[in-house]
Amino acid sequence: MALFFKILFFLSYLNHASAEETDLCKYFKYCGGSSRKSSQSIPSASAAGSLNPSNISSVKGIGLETIYQPGNPLIFDFVTGNGKIGALVTLGLENSFFGNRPIEIDDILYDRKINELQYKNKKLGLGIGASLIDKNKVGLDVGVSFKRNPDIKNINYGVGLSARLAFLNFGAFLYQDDVLVNLGNYLNPYNGIAYSTTYLSSTYQEKFMVATYTVGAKISQFSFDMGIIKTKYNFYTANTLIYLYSGSYTMGKWLFNLAYRKEQSPNLYYINHSMFIQREKNDVYYGIEYLMNSHFVFGLQYNNFLLNELSATLTIFL
């Protein structure tokens, strides 16, 4: 942590001597992190909005994000705003690189990994962010979220806050969520007892809390962010913690992303077609985006869905 901040202040010093940066999207109303004042190294509005809805307060215009991965349904996310208030409609990014780790039966996780199938998320989410203070060196944004699981039919709420001080930014987001799991005949890998026997039911339902904290910086064409996603499940004997470290660099019409994820969870770890009991799981993410013109951004991603897969993105903005 200390080394991280030393690097930030060193780069900030260099930034004072640099020429005014060329924004990747200065001819464009929205692209990647350029319309966000916080979490700018996160590669998409859907991922940044899932981490904290206040991140989308500065969106201006109307945009559609699409993600394509072979063998899986096409994903659509919608974003719009007027520069002071932004909104995001998304199916959510649970069990993705920048998302939370939900409750999932390990046998189902194994089948997904083998067949490179994304986590089936039915939830529909709405995030709204608003800018309260937007000065040259100081900024403050707030956000609220609404999420509905069609299996349970309840609406869960969340509230987020992000602040900017000079080249640093900070964020916090707390929200409720719920899950309904079909237990079938699956066994708990830790004790060998059928889940349905433990819970005396063929299904399991739980409401839980998720807390997300971020800190980052934007210095010239570089952006850096660190984040923590903390979830307390009754289903598991220990908390789930996800540490995210991400960085991005803009060069002309190109945007490059690199991220590292360290997860601590009771879920089994998939390695080389086998499942192991290992609390810590480590993953890396690579992304590249290209601004084709004032309305289209094309991108390629590696490991966006934690399947070591390649996926393609297209952002259309008006």
Backbone bond lengths (Angstrom), bond angles and torsions (degrees), N, CA, C in turn:
res aa  C-N    CA-C-N  psi(-1)  N-CA   C-N-CA  omega(-1)  CA-C   N-CA-C  phi
1 M - - - 1.466 - - 1.532 110.16 -
2 A 1.351 117.67 -45.72 1.463 121.39 -179.45 1.527 110.52 -61.83
3 L 1.348 116.69 -41.41 1.459 120.46 179.35 1.525 110.73 -63.72
4 F 1.321 116.67 -38.18 1.467 121.47 179.34 1.521 110.69 -57.52
5 F 1.337 117.12 -48.21 1.459 120.44 -177.45 1.528 111.19 -71.26
6 K 1.331 118.81 -32.16 1.461 120.40 175.68 1.522 110.83 -62.09
7 I 1.345 116.08 -41.33 1.457 120.13 178.30 1.523 110.58 -64.21
8 L 1.349 116.28 -41.06 1.461 120.48 -179.94 1.524 111.56 -60.53
9 F 1.320 117.14 -47.14 1.463 120.26 -177.89 1.529 111.67 -68.77
10 F 1.333 116.85 -33.20 1.459 119.86 176.87 1.523 110.48 -65.55
11 L 1.331 116.20 -45.75 1.453 119.83 179.00 1.518 111.37 -66.55
12 S 1.333 116.90 -33.01 1.463 120.19 177.31 1.520 110.13 -63.08
13 Y 1.339 116.31 -40.01 1.470 120.76 178.24 1.526 110.48 -61.72
14 L 1.346 116.17 -43.73 1.455 119.49 179.22 1.520 111.21 -65.51
15 N 1.321 115.80 -32.83 1.458 120.54 -176.50 1.522 112.19 -63.76
16 H 1.336 118.93 -30.49 1.462 121.73 -179.38 1.531 111.09 -63.43
17 A 1.334 116.18 -27.37 1.458 119.82 -177.36 1.520 112.68 -93.58
18 S 1.351 117.21 -5.12 1.459 120.48 -175.97 1.523 110.83 -86.73
19 A 1.308 115.21 158.91 1.456 119.91 176.37 1.516 109.67 -72.22
20 E 1.313 115.02 164.71 1.460 119.55 179.87 1.527 109.20 -60.35
21 E 1.321 116.70 132.35 1.458 121.46 -174.44 1.524 111.28 -68.80
22 T 1.313 114.52 152.78 1.444 121.68 173.51 1.517 107.96 -96.85
23 D 1.320 116.97 112.41 1.457 121.31 -177.93 1.523 109.00 -69.13
24 L 1.333 115.98 132.43 1.456 121.39 179.02 1.520 110.92 -53.00
25 C 1.319 117.00 -32.91 1.461 120.65 -173.20 1.524 112.32 -122.23
26 K 1.311 119.09 37.75 1.457 119.11 -176.40 1.533 111.71 -69.59
27 Y 1.346 117.16 -19.04 1.456 120.03 175.21 1.528 110.84 -99.07
28 F 1.292 115.79 15.87 1.456 122.21 -167.13 1.508 107.94 -140.97
29 K 1.320 119.23 140.53 1.456 121.50 -175.28 1.518 113.56 -78.70
30 Y 1.316 116.63 -21.69 1.468 118.87 -179.48 1.513 110.04 -156.51
31 C 1.308 116.16 139.17 1.461 119.89 175.52 1.514 108.89 -171.00
32 G 1.333 117.57 124.27 1.456 121.07 177.45 1.508 111.96 49.96
33 G 1.337 117.26 -127.06 1.453 120.33 -176.80 1.517 114.45 -94.59
34 S 1.340 118.41 2.88 1.465 119.30 -171.22 1.519 112.77 -67.65
35 S 1.343 118.11 -22.79 1.456 119.64 179.93 1.515 111.87 -95.75
36 R 1.331 117.78 8.71 1.466 120.91 -179.48 1.520 109.22 -113.38
37 K 1.322 115.63 145.81 1.456 120.58 176.10 1.524 111.11 -96.31
38 S 1.347 116.94 -13.25 1.467 121.74 177.94 1.527 108.76 -130.83
39 S 1.337 115.79 155.44 1.474 121.97 178.44 1.528 111.42 53.08
40 Q 1.324 117.29 44.59 1.460 120.34 -175.24 1.522 113.11 -73.77
41 S 1.331 118.62 -17.31 1.455 119.51 178.57 1.521 112.64 -83.41
42 I 1.343 117.52 -8.43 1.460 120.74 176.32 1.522 107.64 -73.31
43 P 1.339 119.84 130.37 1.466 121.65 -163.96 1.515 117.29 -74.06
44 S 1.339 121.04 -11.33 1.459 120.31 -177.55 1.520 110.46 -146.78
45 A 1.333 115.35 159.48 1.458 120.21 178.20 1.519 111.48 -66.26
46 S 1.344 117.19 -35.47 1.461 119.93 179.91 1.522 111.19 -64.84
47 A 1.333 117.64 -41.76 1.463 120.67 178.48 1.519 110.91 -69.00
48 A 1.345 117.67 -44.61 1.463 121.02 -179.76 1.521 110.98 -66.54
49 G 1.346 117.16 -39.10 1.454 120.76 179.04 1.510 112.87 -68.91
50 S 1.335 116.92 -29.55 1.460 120.47 175.89 1.521 111.24 -71.20
51 L 1.331 116.93 -34.92 1.456 120.79 176.41 1.529 111.68 -70.44
52 N 1.338 116.61 -33.54 1.469 120.87 179.98 1.523 108.46 -169.69
53 P 1.339 119.36 116.42 1.467 120.20 -177.56 1.526 113.97 -63.95
54 S 1.328 118.19 -20.58 1.470 119.36 177.71 1.528 111.45 -67.00
55 N 1.348 117.77 -15.19 1.463 121.29 179.37 1.525 113.39 -66.48
56 I 1.336 117.55 -17.50 1.463 119.63 -175.16 1.525 112.06 -103.02
57 S 1.319 117.48 15.49 1.471 120.42 -176.50 1.521 112.64 -63.74
58 S 1.335 118.63 -29.14 1.468 121.09 -172.71 1.524 113.99 -95.18
59 V 1.327 117.96 3.68 1.458 120.27 179.68 1.529 109.97 -60.24
60 K 1.331 116.10 137.29 1.460 120.88 179.67 1.521 108.80 -134.63
61 G 1.332 115.80 117.31 1.452 120.27 -178.35 1.517 111.32 117.08
62 I 1.327 116.13 -162.10 1.462 122.85 179.27 1.521 108.23 -129.24
63 G 1.332 116.34 129.70 1.453 119.60 -176.72 1.517 113.02 -137.94
64 L 1.319 115.06 153.87 1.462 122.63 176.47 1.519 108.25 -128.97
65 E 1.328 116.88 122.32 1.463 122.44 176.65 1.528 109.06 -103.15
66 T 1.312 116.41 132.12 1.458 120.80 177.01 1.522 109.32 -126.29
67 I 1.340 115.66 143.79 1.465 121.52 177.13 1.522 108.06 -129.15
68 Y 1.324 116.20 128.19 1.466 121.06 179.56 1.522 109.96 -119.82
69 Q 1.330 115.59 127.54 1.457 122.87 171.92 1.516 107.63 -132.35
70 P 1.334 118.63 127.78 1.463 120.88 -177.86 1.527 112.21 -52.98
71 G 1.333 116.19 137.67 1.453 121.52 177.42 1.509 114.50 84.14
72 N 1.349 117.64 3.01 1.455 121.86 -179.01 1.525 109.89 -132.80
73 P 1.342 116.99 155.58 1.473 119.58 178.78 1.527 110.99 -63.65
74 L 1.331 115.15 150.21 1.453 121.01 176.11 1.528 109.19 -69.34
75 I 1.336 116.91 135.79 1.460 122.47 -178.07 1.520 109.38 -101.47
76 F 1.340 116.47 135.45 1.460 122.44 178.10 1.527 109.47 -122.94
77 D 1.328 116.63 135.20 1.462 123.17 171.81 1.519 107.92 -131.64
78 F 1.318 115.79 140.01 1.460 121.71 -175.89 1.523 109.42 -115.91
79 V 1.340 116.65 133.74 1.458 121.05 -179.50 1.528 109.08 -136.30
80 T 1.327 116.11 142.40 1.461 120.60 179.25 1.522 109.66 -154.25
81 G 1.335 117.08 162.48 1.455 120.77 179.18 1.513 111.63 176.59
82 N 1.327 115.06 171.92 1.466 120.94 179.19 1.526 112.56 -116.47
83 G 1.329 117.54 13.34 1.459 121.49 -179.07 1.511 113.96 96.67
84 K 1.331 116.87 -19.73 1.460 122.29 177.53 1.537 111.94 -117.31
85 I 1.318 115.81 -31.48 1.465 121.88 177.78 1.521 107.89 -131.32
86 G 1.328 116.26 129.11 1.454 121.24 179.74 1.511 111.31 -125.64
87 A 1.331 116.26 154.74 1.464 121.65 179.92 1.523 109.58 -135.65
88 L 1.324 115.59 145.27 1.454 122.62 179.78 1.520 109.24 -132.84
89 V 1.329 116.99 127.04 1.458 122.95 173.50 1.521 106.92 -111.54
90 T 1.337 115.91 121.96 1.459 119.77 -172.86 1.516 111.16 -145.30
91 L 1.326 115.32 156.33 1.461 121.54 172.05 1.524 110.72 -84.33
92 G 1.331 116.86 -2.23 1.464 120.08 177.50 1.516 111.79 86.58
93 L 1.327 115.31 162.75 1.463 120.90 -176.54 1.525 110.80 -126.96
94 E 1.319 116.62 41.83 1.459 119.19 176.74 1.526 109.87 -63.58
95 N 1.311 114.88 143.53 1.469 121.64 -179.79 1.523 112.02 57.99
96 S 1.332 116.14 32.76 1.452 122.05 170.25 1.522 107.72 -115.09
97 F 1.316 117.25 176.31 1.462 120.32 -173.67 1.520 111.91 -59.61
98 F 1.341 117.56 -42.72 1.458 121.30 -176.68 1.530 112.40 -99.67
99 G 1.337 116.82 14.53 1.450 120.12 -177.05 1.514 113.74 -114.45
100 N 1.308 114.30 179.44 1.459 122.16 -179.79 1.526 110.54 -76.76
101 R 1.337 116.34 159.04 1.466 121.83 174.04 1.525 107.81 -97.80
102 P 1.331 118.35 108.18 1.468 120.17 -179.29 1.521 111.77 -82.02
103 I 1.318 116.16 172.35 1.462 120.96 172.86 1.523 108.44 -66.53
104 E 1.320 116.25 129.03 1.465 120.70 179.08 1.523 109.31 -150.80
105 I 1.339 116.43 133.22 1.460 121.27 175.96 1.518 108.43 -63.22
106 D 1.326 117.53 132.62 1.467 121.43 -173.53 1.528 112.76 -64.13
107 D 1.331 118.46 -31.79 1.466 120.20 176.79 1.529 111.20 -65.42
108 I 1.332 116.16 -36.17 1.455 120.04 176.91 1.524 110.25 -69.80
109 L 1.327 116.09 -40.48 1.467 120.70 175.51 1.524 110.79 -57.84
110 Y 1.326 116.62 -43.16 1.471 121.21 179.60 1.526 110.86 -60.75
111 D 1.337 117.24 -46.62 1.463 120.70 179.66 1.526 110.99 -61.86
112 R 1.325 117.34 -38.21 1.464 120.15 178.70 1.522 111.48 -64.19
113 K 1.325 115.65 -44.97 1.456 120.48 -178.65 1.537 111.17 -62.94
114 I 1.316 116.12 -44.13 1.464 120.72 -179.15 1.526 110.96 -60.88
115 N 1.326 115.92 -41.47 1.466 121.34 -174.85 1.522 113.64 -98.11
116 E 1.340 117.17 5.81 1.461 123.35 179.92 1.534 111.01 52.59
117 L 1.324 115.76 51.15 1.451 122.26 179.09 1.530 109.73 -105.84
118 Q 1.315 116.40 136.90 1.446 120.96 178.56 1.532 110.89 -71.43
119 Y 1.318 115.58 155.96 1.466 121.01 174.12 1.526 109.18 -62.13
120 K 1.325 116.95 130.86 1.461 121.28 -178.18 1.526 109.65 -80.52
121 N 1.307 114.69 102.82 1.456 120.86 -178.92 1.523 109.66 -108.20
122 K 1.317 116.96 118.13 1.462 121.60 -179.27 1.529 112.44 -94.89
123 K 1.304 118.24 -8.70 1.463 121.28 -171.86 1.528 111.71 -71.82
124 L 1.310 115.21 139.95 1.452 122.04 174.71 1.524 108.46 -107.36
125 G 1.324 116.38 126.77 1.462 120.64 -175.99 1.514 112.45 -118.88
126 L 1.332 115.64 145.77 1.455 122.88 174.21 1.517 108.49 -127.26
127 G 1.320 116.53 125.38 1.455 121.54 176.36 1.520 110.05 -120.02
128 I 1.329 117.02 137.92 1.465 122.59 179.00 1.523 108.46 -129.22
129 G 1.313 116.71 127.09 1.460 121.65 178.41 1.513 110.86 -120.94
130 A 1.324 117.02 144.34 1.460 121.88 -179.39 1.523 109.90 -135.95
131 S 1.328 116.05 139.54 1.464 122.23 178.58 1.525 109.36 -90.36
132 L 1.343 116.60 122.96 1.462 121.95 178.08 1.525 111.90 -96.80
133 I 1.334 115.98 -41.41 1.459 121.65 179.09 1.525 107.84 -132.58
134 D 1.316 117.27 129.15 1.459 120.89 -179.76 1.524 109.21 -140.50
135 K 1.325 115.34 74.31 1.456 121.89 178.33 1.526 109.46 -98.98
136 N 1.315 115.84 176.39 1.459 120.67 -177.31 1.520 112.10 -61.61
137 K 1.339 118.35 -41.96 1.459 121.96 -176.08 1.526 113.40 -112.96
138 V 1.329 116.76 -8.36 1.465 120.18 -174.66 1.525 109.32 -133.58
139 G 1.327 116.04 139.46 1.446 120.63 177.32 1.512 111.13 -148.09
140 L 1.314 116.61 150.71 1.458 121.85 177.93 1.526 108.20 -145.36
141 D 1.330 116.54 126.07 1.459 122.46 179.80 1.522 109.47 -129.67
142 V 1.320 116.18 148.88 1.461 122.11 176.69 1.525 108.41 -124.62
143 G 1.323 115.71 159.98 1.452 119.92 179.16 1.515 111.40 -152.99
144 V 1.314 115.56 154.30 1.463 121.78 174.55 1.519 108.04 -131.49
145 S 1.332 115.69 152.74 1.458 120.41 179.80 1.523 110.27 -131.61
146 F 1.318 114.54 151.46 1.454 122.52 176.38 1.527 106.77 -135.63
147 K 1.317 116.27 131.01 1.458 120.29 -177.62 1.525 109.35 -137.15
148 R 1.319 115.73 134.77 1.462 120.51 -178.88 1.523 110.21 -126.51
149 N 1.329 115.60 128.11 1.460 123.27 175.49 1.533 107.44 -99.08
150 P 1.336 119.75 114.32 1.471 120.91 -176.64 1.524 113.51 -64.18
151 D 1.339 118.05 -19.98 1.465 120.73 177.50 1.525 111.57 -73.03
152 I 1.337 116.67 -25.94 1.467 121.33 -176.85 1.522 111.07 -112.25
153 K 1.338 116.65 -30.30 1.474 123.22 174.76 1.528 113.99 69.96
154 N 1.330 117.26 24.39 1.464 121.36 172.90 1.520 109.22 -106.09
155 I 1.326 116.77 151.50 1.459 121.16 175.16 1.518 108.69 -101.56
156 N 1.325 116.49 126.27 1.458 122.51 178.64 1.524 109.53 -105.84
157 Y 1.332 115.60 146.84 1.454 121.71 -172.50 1.534 110.98 -117.66
158 G 1.326 114.25 158.13 1.453 120.46 175.60 1.514 110.66 -151.53
159 V 1.325 116.50 161.24 1.463 121.28 178.66 1.527 109.03 -137.67
160 G 1.321 116.23 136.96 1.456 121.67 -178.49 1.513 112.16 -129.63
161 L 1.318 115.87 158.17 1.462 123.25 -179.42 1.519 108.19 -145.28
162 S 1.316 116.87 136.51 1.462 120.65 173.79 1.524 109.12 -137.69
163 A 1.319 115.67 144.54 1.458 121.73 -177.54 1.514 109.72 -132.74
164 R 1.319 115.92 150.60 1.454 122.23 179.57 1.519 109.28 -127.63
165 L 1.313 116.43 132.26 1.456 123.20 177.04 1.525 107.83 -134.20
166 A 1.340 115.56 107.88 1.460 121.49 -174.60 1.526 109.09 56.82
167 F 1.336 118.48 -122.53 1.465 120.34 -177.33 1.529 112.69 -93.05
168 L 1.351 117.74 -0.14 1.463 121.91 179.64 1.525 111.00 -98.37
169 N 1.327 115.63 151.44 1.463 120.44 174.23 1.523 109.72 -140.32
170 F 1.334 115.42 151.65 1.461 122.40 -177.08 1.531 108.87 -136.67
171 G 1.320 116.79 149.41 1.454 119.21 179.64 1.515 112.29 -150.38
172 A 1.342 115.97 152.81 1.465 122.78 175.61 1.527 107.73 -145.92
173 F 1.317 115.82 140.85 1.463 121.77 -177.54 1.527 108.28 -145.63
174 L 1.330 116.04 127.84 1.463 122.33 179.57 1.519 108.06 -126.98
175 Y 1.332 116.51 127.41 1.462 118.67 -179.10 1.525 111.40 -147.95
176 Q 1.353 114.00 157.84 1.453 121.82 175.33 1.517 109.70 -96.19
177 D 1.329 115.62 152.70 1.454 120.67 176.77 1.528 107.85 -151.57
178 D 1.337 116.43 169.20 1.455 119.39 176.76 1.524 109.77 -144.80
179 V 1.323 115.55 166.96 1.459 120.78 -176.52 1.521 109.60 -150.78
180 L 1.321 116.37 145.86 1.459 123.56 173.83 1.518 107.56 -127.60
181 V 1.343 116.18 119.36 1.462 122.05 -174.18 1.518 109.73 -114.60
182 N 1.327 115.93 132.81 1.466 121.22 173.22 1.527 108.03 -84.36
183 L 1.322 117.36 113.01 1.471 121.87 -173.29 1.526 112.75 -79.25
184 G 1.347 118.01 -26.61 1.460 121.23 -179.51 1.519 112.31 50.46
185 N 1.334 115.78 -135.46 1.470 122.13 176.65 1.518 111.53 -109.50
186 Y 1.330 116.89 21.60 1.457 120.45 -175.72 1.523 111.18 -72.20
187 L 1.349 114.52 148.32 1.457 121.81 -178.31 1.521 110.71 -104.02
188 N 1.320 115.79 145.54 1.461 121.43 171.79 1.528 108.06 -71.51
189 P 1.345 119.22 118.12 1.469 120.73 -175.24 1.524 113.51 -66.25
190 Y 1.342 117.29 -15.95 1.462 119.94 -178.08 1.527 113.00 -85.82
191 N 1.349 117.71 -26.19 1.477 118.80 -179.62 1.528 113.58 -131.42
192 G 1.342 116.86 -4.97 1.456 119.99 177.18 1.512 114.61 74.42
193 I 1.321 118.17 8.81 1.466 122.21 -179.34 1.531 108.78 -96.30
194 A 1.338 115.56 138.68 1.459 120.19 178.82 1.530 110.15 -61.71
195 Y 1.332 116.44 135.90 1.461 120.29 178.67 1.524 111.04 -59.05
196 S 1.329 117.27 -38.59 1.461 120.85 -178.77 1.524 111.40 -63.80
197 T 1.332 117.09 -29.03 1.467 121.02 176.12 1.521 110.49 -72.59
198 T 1.320 116.57 -41.69 1.464 121.12 -179.62 1.529 111.33 -63.54
199 Y 1.323 116.94 -42.84 1.463 120.62 -174.52 1.528 113.22 -101.31
200 L 1.355 116.69 1.43 1.473 122.01 178.22 1.521 111.63 51.55
201 S 1.333 115.30 40.59 1.456 121.40 -178.75 1.520 108.74 -161.63
202 S 1.324 115.74 158.18 1.465 120.39 177.21 1.528 111.82 -86.80
203 T 1.345 116.62 -7.23 1.459 121.53 177.99 1.523 110.21 -133.57
204 Y 1.312 114.66 161.14 1.472 120.83 177.86 1.523 107.99 -133.45
205 Q 1.329 116.79 131.79 1.455 122.07 -179.84 1.516 109.63 -126.72
206 E 1.362 115.68 138.98 1.464 119.79 -178.78 1.520 110.43 -151.10
207 K 1.325 115.73 142.21 1.466 123.19 170.03 1.527 107.14 -105.41
208 F 1.328 117.16 135.28 1.454 120.40 -174.64 1.519 110.56 -141.43
209 M 1.340 116.08 167.64 1.462 123.22 179.47 1.527 109.97 -112.82
210 V 1.329 114.84 143.70 1.466 121.70 177.31 1.524 108.53 -127.15
211 A 1.320 116.89 133.86 1.465 122.63 176.87 1.524 109.14 -121.39
212 T 1.327 116.11 131.69 1.461 121.97 179.55 1.527 109.57 -124.52
213 Y 1.341 116.34 131.48 1.463 121.61 179.04 1.527 108.43 -128.93
214 T 1.342 116.69 137.24 1.460 120.67 -179.61 1.525 110.77 -136.42
215 V 1.318 115.03 153.54 1.460 122.40 171.61 1.522 106.37 -145.05
216 G 1.335 116.82 139.98 1.453 118.60 -177.23 1.513 112.42 -161.43
217 A 1.324 114.68 -175.11 1.461 120.86 -178.71 1.516 109.79 -156.10
218 K 1.341 114.97 151.21 1.466 121.26 172.03 1.516 107.82 -124.83
219 I 1.323 115.01 119.94 1.451 121.51 -176.73 1.518 108.33 -131.33
220 S 1.330 116.04 108.35 1.450 121.47 -176.20 1.530 109.44 56.19
221 Q 1.329 118.40 -126.80 1.473 120.55 -179.33 1.525 113.08 -85.79
222 F 1.331 117.92 1.79 1.461 121.69 -178.37 1.528 110.82 -101.66
223 S 1.326 115.56 143.04 1.463 122.16 171.66 1.521 108.47 -133.31
224 F 1.342 116.28 140.11 1.463 122.16 -179.74 1.524 108.76 -133.85
225 D 1.325 116.40 143.24 1.459 120.55 177.11 1.523 110.25 -146.92
226 M 1.329 114.83 145.54 1.461 122.31 169.96 1.519 107.60 -125.49
227 G 1.334 116.84 140.26 1.452 120.21 -178.71 1.512 112.76 -143.03
228 I 1.327 115.79 155.17 1.462 122.84 175.68 1.522 108.25 -129.93
229 I 1.326 116.41 129.66 1.460 122.44 173.93 1.522 106.98 -114.78
230 K 1.333 117.10 118.42 1.459 121.52 -175.85 1.526 109.51 -119.04
231 T 1.336 116.55 126.99 1.461 121.82 -178.63 1.518 110.14 -131.98
232 K 1.320 116.02 134.81 1.474 121.94 177.57 1.522 108.37 -111.15
233 Y 1.341 115.78 111.13 1.462 121.83 177.04 1.523 110.09 -106.10
234 N 1.329 116.46 140.77 1.463 120.25 170.39 1.522 111.09 -75.76
235 F 1.326 116.21 -23.78 1.464 121.71 -178.33 1.526 111.44 -64.99
236 Y 1.329 115.88 -31.67 1.462 121.06 -178.17 1.536 110.12 -108.77
237 T 1.318 115.17 158.86 1.470 120.72 -177.02 1.528 112.65 -85.50
238 A 1.337 117.49 -9.37 1.468 120.64 -178.75 1.518 109.39 -139.67
239 N 1.337 115.78 156.14 1.458 120.94 178.23 1.524 110.82 -65.80
240 T 1.325 115.71 155.17 1.457 122.10 172.40 1.523 108.30 -101.99
241 L 1.324 116.40 123.70 1.465 122.55 179.51 1.521 109.25 -121.99
242 I 1.323 116.39 132.60 1.456 121.76 177.93 1.519 108.45 -125.76
243 Y 1.324 116.33 123.36 1.464 122.34 178.05 1.534 107.99 -106.74
244 L 1.332 115.86 126.19 1.459 121.60 -179.68 1.520 110.41 -116.91
245 Y 1.336 116.11 133.41 1.465 122.52 175.28 1.524 106.48 -128.68
246 S 1.323 117.44 118.37 1.457 119.97 -175.49 1.519 111.05 -134.65
247 G 1.327 114.86 153.17 1.447 121.35 177.69 1.517 110.15 -146.68
248 S 1.326 116.51 152.66 1.461 120.86 177.94 1.520 109.73 -142.57
249 Y 1.334 114.94 157.18 1.462 121.43 178.93 1.522 107.92 -142.76
250 T 1.334 116.56 131.21 1.460 120.95 177.02 1.513 109.87 -103.90
251 M 1.337 114.68 139.11 1.470 121.03 179.25 1.526 107.54 -143.13
252 G 1.323 115.73 103.42 1.452 119.30 -176.47 1.521 110.38 62.74
253 K 1.322 115.94 -121.29 1.463 121.11 178.91 1.523 112.36 -95.22
254 W 1.322 118.18 11.32 1.458 122.72 -177.77 1.522 110.49 -107.65
255 L 1.332 115.03 144.56 1.461 122.29 175.09 1.526 107.70 -129.29
256 F 1.340 117.12 124.96 1.465 122.30 -178.77 1.531 109.26 -113.79
257 N 1.327 116.04 135.96 1.459 122.10 -179.62 1.522 110.98 -126.00
258 L 1.326 114.99 141.82 1.459 122.36 174.82 1.518 107.47 -140.96
259 A 1.332 117.94 133.90 1.463 120.58 -178.11 1.523 110.33 -146.23
260 Y 1.326 114.05 153.94 1.471 122.21 178.76 1.520 108.25 -129.73
261 R 1.320 116.53 135.60 1.466 122.72 -177.57 1.524 109.11 -124.42
262 K 1.331 115.77 126.51 1.456 121.75 174.50 1.526 107.86 -118.21
263 E 1.296 116.01 114.41 1.462 121.70 -177.09 1.521 110.62 -109.82
264 Q 1.313 116.02 135.97 1.461 122.43 173.31 1.524 107.21 -119.90
265 S 1.330 115.98 108.39 1.462 120.72 -175.23 1.522 109.91 -151.13
266 P 1.349 117.18 159.88 1.459 120.91 178.06 1.529 113.29 -76.81
267 N 1.341 118.12 -10.42 1.456 120.33 179.56 1.524 110.76 -60.80
268 L 1.324 116.83 148.48 1.454 120.49 176.48 1.526 109.66 -67.40
269 Y 1.319 115.59 157.08 1.461 122.59 -177.38 1.522 109.13 -106.59
270 Y 1.332 116.16 127.04 1.468 122.04 -179.20 1.523 109.35 -91.77
271 I 1.336 116.53 120.91 1.464 121.99 177.24 1.529 108.22 -140.93
272 N 1.340 116.20 122.32 1.464 121.75 173.73 1.529 112.44 51.11
273 H 1.327 115.96 53.24 1.468 123.29 175.27 1.524 113.16 66.09
274 S 1.321 117.67 21.26 1.466 121.16 177.25 1.528 109.35 -136.31
275 M 1.329 115.68 157.23 1.462 122.13 179.51 1.526 109.43 -112.92
276 F 1.345 115.76 134.50 1.454 121.14 -177.23 1.533 110.01 -129.40
277 I 1.329 115.62 151.10 1.459 120.61 171.56 1.525 107.51 -80.32
278 Q 1.304 116.27 105.60 1.467 122.25 -178.86 1.517 107.95 -152.30
279 R 1.311 117.33 115.38 1.465 120.80 -174.96 1.527 111.92 -67.77
280 E 1.312 119.05 -38.47 1.463 121.06 -176.87 1.523 111.08 -93.55
281 K 1.331 115.46 128.24 1.457 122.64 176.61 1.527 109.02 -124.17
282 N 1.316 117.38 134.51 1.454 121.78 -177.51 1.528 110.46 -121.02
283 D 1.327 116.22 137.43 1.461 121.71 -179.77 1.522 109.58 -143.06
284 V 1.339 115.73 155.75 1.459 121.85 175.98 1.526 108.88 -123.42
285 Y 1.317 114.93 155.42 1.469 122.61 -179.89 1.526 108.94 -131.98
286 Y 1.341 116.02 138.09 1.457 121.31 173.28 1.528 108.10 -127.76
287 G 1.310 116.84 141.16 1.453 120.57 177.80 1.510 111.45 -147.82
288 I 1.318 115.76 149.49 1.451 121.88 176.66 1.525 107.99 -142.22
289 E 1.336 117.00 135.42 1.455 121.79 179.40 1.526 109.36 -129.33
290 Y 1.328 115.51 148.97 1.459 121.15 179.73 1.522 109.49 -132.43
291 L 1.326 116.09 127.21 1.453 122.58 177.69 1.528 108.28 -81.77
292 M 1.341 116.08 100.17 1.459 120.05 -175.84 1.527 111.47 -71.19
293 N 1.334 116.87 -43.14 1.465 122.13 175.24 1.522 107.20 -159.75
294 S 1.322 117.56 -163.69 1.456 119.87 -173.50 1.520 113.62 -75.02
295 H 1.338 118.48 2.11 1.463 120.09 -178.11 1.526 114.31 -131.20
296 F 1.330 118.69 -11.70 1.461 120.37 -173.35 1.526 110.80 -131.10
297 V 1.332 114.91 132.85 1.459 121.78 173.34 1.529 107.72 -125.99
298 F 1.316 116.14 124.43 1.463 121.63 179.91 1.522 109.21 -107.57
299 G 1.327 117.32 141.67 1.456 120.42 -178.87 1.514 113.40 -144.67
300 L 1.329 115.10 158.39 1.459 123.06 172.58 1.524 107.96 -124.67
301 Q 1.338 116.66 140.51 1.459 121.92 -178.32 1.521 110.24 -131.22
302 Y 1.317 115.04 146.32 1.461 120.81 173.05 1.526 109.04 -118.32
303 N 1.329 116.40 126.20 1.466 124.07 173.99 1.524 112.99 71.92
304 N 1.315 117.76 28.48 1.459 120.62 178.75 1.526 111.80 -64.40
305 F 1.331 116.98 -30.57 1.460 121.45 -178.17 1.530 112.76 -109.00
306 L 1.336 116.36 19.02 1.468 122.96 178.24 1.520 111.99 57.90
307 L 1.325 116.36 35.95 1.462 122.32 178.47 1.526 111.35 -119.23
308 N 1.343 117.26 9.08 1.464 122.72 -172.94 1.525 110.85 54.28
309 E 1.340 113.95 39.92 1.457 121.00 -173.89 1.517 111.10 -106.68
310 L 1.327 116.47 168.11 1.442 122.95 170.41 1.517 108.81 -107.55
311 S 1.333 116.19 138.33 1.453 120.55 176.99 1.516 108.61 -138.88
312 A 1.320 115.53 157.05 1.455 121.79 -178.52 1.527 109.41 -115.53
313 T 1.331 116.32 143.93 1.468 120.84 179.67 1.523 109.66 -124.23
314 L 1.315 115.20 148.23 1.454 121.61 173.63 1.523 107.78 -138.39
315 T 1.326 116.44 121.26 1.451 121.86 176.58 1.516 109.27 -108.16
316 I 1.313 116.25 124.23 1.456 122.96 178.56 1.512 107.80 -111.87
317 F 1.350 116.52 124.65 1.462 119.26 -175.88 1.519 111.13 -134.29
318 L 1.335 115.26 140.00 1.470 121.69 -179.43 1.519 110.91 -119.91
